[in-house]
Structures are given as C-alpha cells and as structure tokens.
Amino acid sequence: MFEVLHSLLFSTLDAAPALVFAALGAMLSERAGVVSVGVEGMMRTGAFCAAVAALVMPTPLAVGVGMAAGAGIASVHGFLSIRWRSDQVVSGMALNLVAMAGGTYLLESFFGPNGTPSITQLSRWNIPGLSQVPLLGALSGHAAPTYLALTLPFLFHLLLSRTPLGLRLRAVGDKPHAVATLGLSVPALRWGAVLGGGMMAGLGGAVLSTTVLDRFEQHTPSGLGFMALAAMVFGRWTPVGAFAAALFFAAGNALRIGLASSAPWLLDLVPQGFLLALPYLLTLLVLALQGQRGHAPAALGTPFEQESR
C-alpha cells in the first residue's frame, strides 16, 4: 500500500510544477484585471524555445530562454489588451492558435514531425536520508522546479497580501479608477502583471520539455494551459488555492499513468481513451462543482479608460 502511495505522490510531484507555474502566471495576470486565456500558447512557446535552446546551451539557461519567450508572447497579448483595449478573450485565443500553428510549422520545418532531438534534462536532487522515509521519500529525487513549485505559491501569497505592490495589483483588478486617483499608472501595473504571468507560463512550458520530457513534441502542452486556468478558477484566484487545485489535477494525471502501468488488465474493462481523458474529466467536474462561487476580480476583462470614471 505504501509503495502505491509513494509512486502516486512521486508522479504527482513530477507532473505538478508545469501546472503550478502556469496557474500562478494566469492568477497574476487576472488579479490585475487582464484575462489570461492565452496561457496555453505561452506554455507552448516556452516549451519550444527551451527545448531548442537546450540543444546549444546548458539546460538551466535554456529554461530562462523559455521564460523570456513566454513573456515575449505575453507582450503581444498586453499590447492588444492594454494598449488597444481589444477583447481579451479573443486576443488570448488568437495567441493560442498562433502558438499552435507556429510551433507546428517550426518543428516540422527544422526537426520533423516527431519532435526535437533529445536534450539533457535538468538534474535531479536526492535528499540524503529522506529517500528511506515512507511516503516522505517521494519528496526526494526531483529537479529544482519541483521544489520551486512547492514554495513559490506561498511567496506569491505574501506578495499579494503583505506588500504595497501586491495591494496595488489587487486594487487594479478590482477598482482601477481608484488606483488612478492615487496617481498610479494602471496600464503600467497591468503590463507588469501580464509580463510576469507570461514568464511563469513560459517557465511551466520549459519545465515540460526539460524535466517531464527530454524534448518538445507535437502536441505539447496538450491542454495543460487550460487545466491551469481551471486550477486558478477553482482556487478562487488565490496563489495557495491555485496551487492546491494544480496538485489535485496533477494527481489525476499521475493516477491515469499509474493505472495504465500497474493495472494493464484495466484496459480490458475501461477504454484507453477514458483513461487519457481522466485528468480533463476531473477538470470539468471541478468546474461544474465550483459553479458561481468563484471570486473573480471585479474589473477582470474590462479595459481601463482614464476618461470613463
């Protein structure tokens, strides 16, 4: 029994960082009032650029390239949403489509349809003495992003709830005109949140190609960006809530993999397609149960216009 739980927990911690980072990035943007539907495209861009960069530079530096790429494509969303006041949902979906088509074109043009060549994964850390402890041993043997994902949500919580910058970010997502009356720049605060969210989403994508996988594949990130959005909503736009929801969805994905590998007889009873869809079914179930109980920022999706007080 402990071996099964150990394996499930280890797989969950391996799969969680990409979801956690993307959910935190979406939360940061939306707390500032900018809808982050394009997080899937930001993850895909970060994953592709990190995998390509890792072919010519050390993998940790390639992860930084992925973060910069995520911020780069987020800047397009910021330009359309903040500067031109475009519909933020349409802008985000357009980014997703461009990232999907552009990633596929570049992949097949330079590397072929099967993915990029294998890269050196981020090294894993074995914590002395911990690997022998039941269940807690699952915390050992992961790469640095896993441990970062376990601590960053709490740092984000402190940022948003205990610092002047966090107060301004929350205020600009709820009452932007009140922020403007204090002499603060609403567009600048929203730009910072959008670019920071893009970096986090790019980090999530980079983790997929450098830690979970050892390459960029055709379907990366396979809907994880939308799952991260669901985690953010289920977590009620809070860092710790999004973190807990991302862990739940990662556990569902780990359960799917565990069932397929440890209980192959189950495939005779349950269609394989059902197991593949299990994480996404959990996402839909959670959103259905959530209903209207979320607490979205009051000005979410509303373009700021100084003259419309």
C-alpha positions in Angstrom: 0.0 0.0 0.0 2.8 2.4 0.9 4.6 1.6 -2.3 1.5 2.5 -4.4 1.0 5.8 -2.4 4.7 6.6 -2.7 4.6 6.1 -6.5 1.5 8.2 -6.9 2.9 11.0 -4.8 6.2 10.9 -6.7 4.5 11.1 -10.0 2.2 13.9 -8.8 5.2 16.0 -7.7 6.9 15.3 -11.1 3.8 16.5 -13.0 2.7 19.4 -10.8 5.3 22.1 -11.5 4.2 22.9 -15.0 0.6 23.3 -13.8 1.5 25.2 -10.7 3.7 27.7 -12.6 1.1 28.2 -15.4 -1.7 28.6 -12.8 0.3 31.2 -10.8 1.0 33.1 -14.0 -2.6 33.2 -15.0 -3.6 34.2 -11.5 -1.1 37.1 -11.5 -2.4 38.5 -14.8 -6.1 38.1 -13.9 -5.7 39.6 -10.4 -4.6 42.7 -12.3 -7.7 42.6 -14.4 -6.3 41.0 -17.7 -7.9 37.8 -18.8 -5.2 35.1 -19.4 -6.9 32.7 -21.8 -3.7 32.6 -23.8 -1.7 30.7 -21.2 -1.8 27.6 -23.3 0.0 29.4 -26.1 2.5 30.9 -23.7 3.3 27.4 -22.3 3.8 26.0 -25.9 6.1 28.9 -26.8 8.1 28.5 -23.7 8.4 24.7 -24.1 9.5 25.0 -27.8 12.1 27.8 -27.2 13.5 26.0 -24.1 13.9 22.7 -26.0 15.6 24.4 -29.0 17.9 26.5 -26.7 18.9 23.4 -24.7 20.4 22.0 -27.9 23.1 24.7 -27.9 23.4 25.8 -24.3 23.1 24.4 -20.7 19.6 23.3 -19.8 19.2 25.8 -16.9 19.9 28.7 -19.2 17.5 27.2 -21.8 14.8 27.3 -19.1 15.5 31.1 -18.8 15.1 31.3 -22.6 11.7 29.6 -22.3 10.6 32.1 -19.6 11.7 35.0 -21.8 9.7 33.6 -24.8 6.6 33.3 -22.6 7.0 36.9 -21.6 7.5 37.8 -25.3 4.3 36.3 -26.5 2.5 37.7 -23.4 3.7 41.2 -24.5 1.6 40.7 -27.7 -1.4 40.0 -25.5 -0.6 43.0 -23.4 -0.3 45.3 -26.4 -3.6 44.2 -27.8 -5.5 44.1 -24.4 -4.0 47.1 -22.6 -2.8 49.4 -25.3 -5.5 48.8 -27.9 -8.2 47.7 -25.5 -9.1 44.6 -27.6 -11.4 41.9 -26.4 -9.1 40.0 -24.0 -10.6 36.5 -24.6 -10.3 36.9 -28.4 -6.7 38.1 -28.0 -5.8 35.1 -25.8 -7.4 32.6 -28.1 -5.6 34.1 -31.1 -2.3 33.7 -29.2 -3.2 30.0 -28.6 -3.9 29.5 -32.3 -0.8 31.3 -33.4 1.4 29.3 -31.0 -0.2 26.0 -32.0 0.3 26.7 -35.8 3.6 28.4 -35.5 5.1 25.8 -33.2 4.0 23.0 -35.5 5.4 24.8 -38.6 8.8 25.5 -37.0 9.0 22.0 -35.5 8.3 20.2 -38.8 10.5 22.7 -40.8 13.6 22.2 -38.7 13.3 18.9 -36.9 10.4 16.8 -38.4 7.0 15.9 -37.0 8.3 13.6 -34.3 9.7 16.3 -32.1 13.1 17.9 -31.4 16.2 15.8 -30.7 16.6 14.7 -27.1 18.1 17.2 -24.7 19.9 17.0 -21.4 17.2 17.1 -18.7 17.6 19.2 -15.6 19.4 17.2 -12.9 17.5 15.7 -10.1 18.3 16.2 -6.4 18.5 13.3 -4.0 18.0 14.5 -0.4 20.2 12.4 1.9 18.2 10.3 4.4 14.8 11.3 3.1 14.5 8.7 0.4 14.3 5.9 3.1 11.4 7.5 4.9 8.0 6.1 4.0 5.9 8.5 1.8 8.2 11.4 2.6 10.8 9.7 0.4 8.7 10.8 -2.6 9.9 14.3 -2.0 13.5 13.2 -2.9 14.7 12.7 -6.5 13.1 15.7 -8.2 14.5 18.5 -10.3 14.8 22.1 -8.9 11.4 23.2 -10.5 9.5 20.8 -8.2 10.9 22.4 -5.1 10.4 25.8 -6.5 6.7 24.9 -7.2 6.3 23.9 -3.6 7.5 27.2 -2.2 6.5 29.8 -4.8 2.8 29.8 -4.2 3.4 30.9 -0.6 5.8 33.6 -1.7 3.1 34.9 -4.1 0.6 34.8 -1.2 2.9 37.0 0.8 3.5 39.3 -2.2 -0.2 39.9 -2.8 -1.3 40.1 0.8 1.6 41.7 2.6 3.3 44.2 0.3 2.3 47.5 -1.2 2.9 46.1 -4.7 0.5 43.2 -4.1 -2.1 45.7 -2.8 -1.8 47.7 -5.9 -2.1 44.7 -8.2 -5.2 43.5 -6.4 -6.7 47.0 -6.5 -6.0 47.5 -10.2 -8.0 44.3 -10.9 -10.9 45.4 -8.7 -11.1 49.2 -8.8 -8.6 50.6 -11.4 -10.1 54.1 -11.3 -9.5 54.3 -7.6 -5.8 53.4 -8.3 -5.6 56.1 -10.9 -6.8 58.7 -8.5 -3.8 58.0 -6.3 -1.5 58.9 -9.2 -0.5 55.4 -10.0 -0.3 54.1 -13.6 -3.0 51.4 -14.2 -1.5 50.4 -17.6 2.0 50.0 -16.1 0.7 47.8 -13.3 -1.2 45.6 -15.7 1.7 45.4 -18.1 3.9 44.2 -15.2 1.3 41.5 -14.3 0.9 40.3 -17.9 4.6 40.1 -18.5 5.2 38.3 -15.1 2.3 35.9 -15.9 3.8 35.2 -19.3 7.2 34.4 -17.7 5.5 32.0 -15.3 3.6 30.3 -18.1 6.8 30.1 -20.1 8.5 28.5 -17.2 5.7 26.0 -17.0 6.2 25.1 -20.6 10.0 25.0 -20.3 9.6 22.5 -17.4 7.6 20.2 -19.6 10.3 20.0 -22.2 13.3 19.9 -19.9 12.1 17.9 -16.9 8.9 15.9 -17.6 10.1 15.2 -21.2 13.5 15.5 -22.8 12.3 17.2 -26.0 9.5 19.3 -27.5 6.7 17.2 -29.0 4.0 17.9 -31.5 1.1 18.3 -29.0 2.9 20.0 -26.1 1.5 21.1 -23.7 -1.6 19.0 -24.6 -4.2 21.3 -22.9 -2.3 21.8 -19.6 -2.7 25.6 -20.1 -6.5 25.3 -20.0 -6.2 22.9 -17.0 -4.0 25.6 -15.3 -6.8 28.1 -15.9 -9.3 25.7 -14.3 -6.9 25.4 -11.3 -6.8 29.1 -10.9 -10.6 29.4 -11.0 -11.1 26.5 -8.6 -8.5 28.1 -6.3 -10.6 31.3 -6.4 -7.8 33.5 -7.9 -5.5 32.9 -4.9 -2.0 31.6 -5.1 -2.4 28.8 -2.5 -5.8 27.8 -3.8 -4.4 27.6 -7.4 -1.5 25.5 -6.0 -3.8 23.1 -4.3 -6.0 22.7 -7.3 -3.0 22.2 -9.6 -1.8 19.4 -7.2 -5.2 17.8 -7.5 -5.2 17.8 -11.3 -1.6 16.5 -11.3 -2.6 13.7 -9.0 -5.4 12.8 -11.5 -2.8 12.7 -14.3 -0.5 10.6 -12.1 -3.4 8.2 -11.3 -4.0 7.8 -15.0 -0.4 6.8 -15.7 -0.3 4.6 -12.6 -3.4 2.7 -13.6 -2.2 2.2 -17.1 1.2 0.8 -16.0 0.3 -1.1 -12.8 -3.1 -2.5 -13.8 -2.9 -3.3 -17.5 -5.9 -5.6 -17.1 -8.0 -2.5 -16.5 -7.6 -1.6 -20.2 -9.7 -4.6 -21.0 -12.6 -3.2 -18.9 -12.1 0.6 -19.4 -11.4 2.1 -22.9 -7.9 3.6 -23.0 -9.4 6.8 -24.3 -11.3 7.2 -21.0 -8.0 6.9 -19.0 -6.4 9.5 -21.3 -9.3 11.8 -20.7 -9.4 11.3 -16.9 -7.5 14.5 -15.9 -9.7 16.6 -18.2 -12.8 14.9 -16.9 -11.7 15.8 -13.3 -11.2 19.4 -14.5 -14.7 19.6 -15.9 -16.1 18.0 -12.7 -14.4 20.5 -10.5 -15.5 23.5 -12.6 -19.1 22.1 -12.5 -19.0 21.8 -8.8 -17.4 25.3 -8.5 -20.4 26.9 -10.2 -20.7 30.6 -9.5 -18.9 30.5 -6.2 -15.7 32.0 -7.5 -14.4 35.4 -6.6 -13.1 36.9 -9.8 -11.7 40.4 -9.7 -14.4 42.9 -10.3 -12.7 44.6 -13.3 -11.5 41.4 -14.9 -11.6 41.7 -18.7 -12.6 45.4 -18.6 -10.3 47.7 -20.5 -9.2 50.7 -18.5 -10.1 54.1 -19.9 -9.0 57.1 -17.8 -11.8 59.3 -19.1 -14.6 56.8 -18.1 -14.6 57.5 -14.3 
